[in-house]
Amino acid sequence: MVRPFGLLWGVCFVLSGTLGCQRDPVLDGKHISEWATQLRSAEPSARLAAVRAIGKAEADMGVPALIQALRDEDVGVRKEAVSALSKVGAPATLALLDALSDVEIRGEAIKALGAIGPPAKAAVAPLLSILRGQPKEPSLKEIEEDPYKALLLRRDDRQSAAEALLTIDPANPETAPILCALVKEFWPIGMLKTMGDNAIPALAQSLKHNDADIRAKSILALAEHRGPKAMSALRDGLGSDDAVVRGRAAIALVEAGEHDESIVSALSQGLASTDLDERLKLVRALRKCGPAASAAIPALQNARKTAEQKAREDAGTQRAAALMFASAGLETGFGRMRSGELDLIYEIDLALREIRGDGGRQ
């Protein structure tokens, strides 16, 4: 469904006078005015060809005709018009902004604005609005009336909006906090890295977020930066009330080559976690610290005892399950399963050897 573009009529009015004043160049065998007339053809393929030809015009000579094409009933023609406008640059910004209200070409319009870059500064506020929003859930009536359009309403354009914002205004102070709130989606982490130090304050603040997943993934984003400001934020994370934040901040600092007392302490405290994968990461980080992690030996020894007990419990559970299935005449793989705690014990032994430097085990 095509909707009238109110703003576009005004833009067309301003620019239409310029087309007549300029020379009427020949593009693909026809004058630009002839291609503009072809936009009224009853054949979508003819209108599409016209848009493609007009898109080759120098500077902004074809903008009025391309704006007209944005109102075409055929979505393919409208998308092609957006593509052509993206190459025009700043003069096309207003037209592309108005195209954001057309759900069928909104995604293309967002990418086109990003392609224009800093000259499309007027797009920052609308793009921030998209980034803050949520995909709309269509009503039953909308689904019944137009299933295709209802599906488009659910489309998530936030990632495209973020990419466009980072091209147009990478230092915008409002972008990083929104991306931090979206790190559960995971894709913002790379974008926050692209923002460099501009993202650090927002990421540091996210370490105090009430959502544990956001806190944990903000650590990952900070670890990707590796710069002095990011390292400082990670050190602040060592004082967090959240054991996961403390542990992951410590792991990130170890990866950056640091292993002082506060880092070793945070790693040691994390060994009380019930998450096997988390404990494995902490033990491996302590191993990298070498002799500097001597204060962690008691915690590692306790973690080893706990792992041995859990491994025995896992083995007992597996045997009981295997017997139960065998009594029912069923074959299972329970008897061949290996407890993950055995891997942890192995890693702890390696860590203790590295830390003691004597190859022994007590």
C-alpha positions in Angstrom: 0.0 0.0 0.0 1.3 3.4 -0.9 0.9 6.4 1.4 1.2 10.1 0.4 4.5 11.6 1.6 3.6 15.0 2.9 7.2 16.2 3.4 8.2 15.0 -0.1 5.7 17.3 -1.8 7.5 20.3 -0.2 10.9 19.0 -1.2 9.7 18.3 -4.8 8.3 21.9 -5.0 11.7 23.3 -4.0 13.7 21.1 -6.3 11.4 20.9 -9.3 12.2 24.4 -10.4 15.9 23.6 -10.5 15.4 20.7 -13.0 13.9 22.9 -15.6 16.7 25.4 -15.3 19.5 22.9 -15.8 20.4 21.2 -18.9 18.4 18.1 -19.7 21.1 15.4 -20.0 20.8 12.2 -22.0 20.9 9.1 -19.8 20.8 5.6 -21.4 19.5 7.0 -24.7 16.8 9.4 -23.3 16.7 12.8 -21.8 16.1 12.9 -18.1 12.7 14.6 -18.7 11.7 11.7 -20.8 12.6 9.2 -18.1 10.6 11.3 -15.6 7.6 11.1 -17.9 8.1 7.3 -18.1 7.6 7.1 -14.3 3.8 7.5 -15.1 3.9 4.3 -17.2 1.4 1.6 -16.3 4.2 -1.0 -16.5 6.3 -1.4 -13.3 9.3 -2.6 -15.3 9.2 0.6 -17.4 9.1 2.7 -14.2 11.9 0.7 -12.7 14.0 1.3 -15.8 13.3 5.0 -15.5 14.4 5.1 -11.9 17.6 3.3 -12.7 18.4 5.7 -15.5 17.6 8.8 -13.5 19.8 7.5 -10.7 22.8 8.1 -13.0 22.2 11.8 -13.2 24.9 14.1 -12.0 24.6 15.8 -8.6 21.0 16.2 -7.5 19.4 16.7 -10.9 17.3 13.6 -10.6 16.1 14.1 -7.1 12.6 15.5 -7.9 11.9 12.5 -10.1 13.3 10.0 -7.6 11.1 11.6 -4.9 8.1 11.0 -7.1 9.2 7.4 -7.5 9.2 7.0 -3.7 5.4 7.1 -4.0 5.1 4.4 -6.6 2.7 1.6 -5.9 5.4 -1.0 -6.7 7.7 -1.7 -3.8 10.6 -2.6 -6.2 10.4 0.8 -7.8 10.4 2.5 -4.4 13.4 0.5 -3.2 15.3 1.3 -6.4 14.5 5.0 -5.8 15.9 4.7 -2.2 19.1 3.1 -3.6 19.5 5.9 -6.1 18.9 8.6 -3.5 21.6 7.2 -1.3 24.2 8.0 -3.9 23.0 11.6 -4.2 24.1 12.5 -0.7 22.9 15.3 1.6 20.3 16.7 -0.7 18.4 13.4 -0.5 18.3 13.3 3.4 14.8 14.8 3.8 13.3 12.5 1.3 14.9 9.4 2.9 13.7 10.6 6.3 10.2 10.7 5.1 10.6 7.2 3.6 11.2 5.9 7.1 7.4 5.9 7.6 7.0 3.4 4.7 7.3 0.1 6.4 8.1 -1.7 3.1 11.2 0.4 2.4 12.1 1.5 5.9 15.1 -0.8 6.2 16.5 0.3 2.9 16.0 4.0 3.8 17.9 3.5 7.1 20.9 1.9 5.2 20.7 4.7 2.6 21.0 7.4 5.3 24.0 5.5 6.8 25.6 5.4 3.3 25.3 9.2 3.1 27.2 9.5 6.4 27.9 12.7 8.4 26.1 15.0 5.9 22.8 13.2 7.0 23.1 14.7 10.5 19.3 15.4 10.4 18.7 11.7 10.6 20.3 11.2 14.0 17.1 11.9 16.1 14.8 9.6 14.0 17.4 6.9 14.0 17.9 7.1 17.8 14.1 6.8 18.1 14.2 3.6 16.0 17.1 2.3 18.1 15.1 2.9 21.4 12.0 1.3 20.0 10.7 -2.3 19.8 9.4 -4.1 16.8 5.6 -3.6 16.7 3.4 -6.6 17.2 0.6 -6.4 14.6 -3.0 -6.7 15.7 -5.2 -9.5 14.5 -7.0 -7.1 12.3 -3.8 -6.0 10.6 -2.8 -9.6 10.0 -6.2 -10.4 8.5 -6.1 -7.3 6.2 -2.6 -7.6 5.0 -0.4 -10.5 6.2 2.7 -9.3 4.3 2.6 -5.8 5.8 1.8 -7.3 9.3 5.0 -9.3 9.0 7.0 -6.2 8.1 5.7 -4.4 11.1 7.5 -7.0 13.3 10.8 -6.4 11.5 13.6 -5.3 13.8 15.5 -2.4 12.2 17.5 -1.5 15.4 20.7 -3.1 14.2 20.6 -1.2 10.9 19.7 2.0 12.7 22.7 1.5 15.0 25.0 0.9 12.1 23.7 4.1 10.4 24.2 6.1 13.5 27.8 5.0 13.9 28.5 6.2 10.3 26.7 9.5 10.6 27.6 10.5 14.2 29.9 8.0 15.9 30.5 10.2 18.9 26.9 10.9 19.7 26.6 10.5 23.5 23.1 9.0 23.3 24.0 6.0 21.2 26.3 4.1 23.6 23.8 3.9 26.5 21.1 2.5 24.2 23.5 -0.1 22.7 24.6 -1.1 26.2 20.9 -1.8 27.1 20.8 -4.0 24.0 23.9 -6.1 24.6 21.7 -9.1 25.4 21.2 -9.2 21.6 25.0 -9.6 21.4 25.4 -7.6 18.1 26.0 -4.3 19.8 29.3 -5.5 21.3 31.2 -5.0 18.0 29.5 -1.7 17.5 30.5 -0.5 21.0 34.1 -1.5 20.1 33.8 0.7 17.0 32.9 3.7 19.2 36.2 3.4 21.0 36.5 5.4 24.2 33.2 7.1 23.5 31.5 3.9 24.7 33.5 3.4 27.9 31.4 5.6 30.3 28.2 3.9 29.3 29.7 0.4 29.5 31.1 1.1 32.9 27.7 2.2 34.1 26.2 -1.0 32.6 28.3 -3.0 35.1 25.8 -1.8 37.7 22.7 -2.7 35.6 20.0 -4.7 37.4 20.0 -7.3 34.6 22.8 -9.8 35.2 23.1 -10.7 31.5 23.7 -7.0 30.6 26.3 -6.8 33.3 28.1 -9.9 32.1 28.1 -8.9 28.4 29.2 -5.4 29.2 32.4 -7.0 30.6 32.9 -8.7 27.2 32.5 -5.4 25.4 35.0 -3.7 27.7 37.4 -6.5 27.2 37.2 -6.0 23.4 38.5 -2.4 23.8 41.8 -3.1 25.6 42.6 0.6 26.0 43.6 2.3 29.2 40.1 3.6 29.9 38.6 0.2 29.4 41.2 -1.4 31.7 40.3 1.2 34.3 36.6 0.4 34.0 37.4 -3.3 34.3 39.4 -2.6 37.5 36.3 -0.9 38.9 34.4 -4.1 38.1 36.6 -6.0 40.5 34.7 -4.1 43.3 31.3 -5.1 42.0 28.8 -6.8 44.3 28.2 -9.4 41.5 30.6 -12.3 41.7 30.3 -12.9 37.9 31.2 -9.3 37.1 34.2 -9.6 39.4 35.3 -12.8 37.9 34.9 -11.9 34.3 36.5 -8.5 34.9 39.5 -10.3 36.4 39.7 -12.8 33.5 39.7 -9.9 31.0 42.5 -8.1 32.9 44.6 -11.3 33.0 44.1 -11.6 29.2 45.5 -8.1 29.0 48.6 -9.2 30.9 47.7 -8.0 34.4 47.7 -10.3 37.4 48.0 -8.4 40.7 46.6 -9.3 44.1 43.2 -7.8 43.5 42.8 -9.8 40.3 43.9 -13.0 41.9 41.5 -12.4 44.8 38.5 -11.9 42.4 39.4 -15.1 40.5 39.7 -17.1 43.8 36.3 -15.9 45.1 34.7 -16.9 41.8 35.7 -20.5 42.3 32.7 -20.9 44.6 30.4 -20.6 41.5 28.1 -23.5 40.7 28.6 -22.9 37.0 31.2 -25.4 35.7 32.1 -23.3 32.6 32.7 -20.3 34.8 35.0 -22.2 37.1 37.0 -23.6 34.2 37.6 -20.0 32.9 38.6 -18.8 36.3 41.1 -21.7 36.9 42.6 -21.1 33.4 43.0 -17.5 34.2 44.8 -18.3 37.5 47.1 -20.7 35.7 48.1 -17.8 33.4 49.0 -15.7 36.5 51.6 -18.3 37.4 53.5 -17.8 40.7 51.7 -14.4 41.2 48.6 -16.4 42.0 50.1 -18.2 45.0 47.4 -16.7 47.3 44.8 -18.7 45.3 46.3 -22.1 46.2 43.9 -22.8 49.1 40.8 -21.8 47.0 42.0 -24.1 44.1 42.5 -27.0 46.6 39.0 -26.5 47.9 37.6 -26.3 44.4 39.4 -29.5 43.6 37.8 -31.3 46.6 34.4 -30.0 45.6 34.9 -31.2 42.0 36.0 -34.7 43.1 32.8 -35.0 45.2 30.6 -33.8 42.3 32.4 -36.2 39.9 31.7 -39.1 42.3 28.0 -38.0 42.5 27.8 -37.8 38.7 29.3 -41.3 38.4 26.8 -42.7 40.9 23.9 -41.0 39.1 25.0 -42.3 35.7 25.4 -45.9 37.1 21.9 -45.8 38.7 20.4 -44.5 35.4 22.2 -47.1 33.4 20.9 -49.9 35.7 17.4 -48.6 35.6 17.3 -48.6 31.8 19.1 -51.9 31.6 16.5 -53.5 33.8 13.9 -52.3 31.4 15.8 -53.9 28.5 17.0 -50.5 27.1 20.5 -49.6 26.0 21.8 -46.2 27.0 25.1 -44.3 26.9 25.0 -43.3 30.5 27.8 -45.7 31.4 30.1 -44.0 28.9 29.4 -40.4 29.9 32.2 -38.4 31.4 31.7 -35.8 34.2 32.7 -32.3 33.3 34.1 -32.0 36.8 37.0 -34.3 35.7 38.0 -31.7 33.2 38.0 -29.1 36.0 40.1 -31.3 38.2 42.6 -31.7 35.4 42.7 -27.9 34.9 43.2 -27.3 38.6 46.1 -29.7 38.7 47.7 -27.8 35.8 47.1 -24.5 37.5 48.6 -25.7 40.8 51.7 -26.9 39.0 52.2 -23.6 37.2 51.6 -21.5 40.4 53.9 -23.6 42.6 56.5 -24.1 39.9 57.6 -27.4 41.5 55.4 -29.9 39.5 54.1 -31.3 42.8 50.6 -31.7 44.2 49.6 -31.5 47.8 
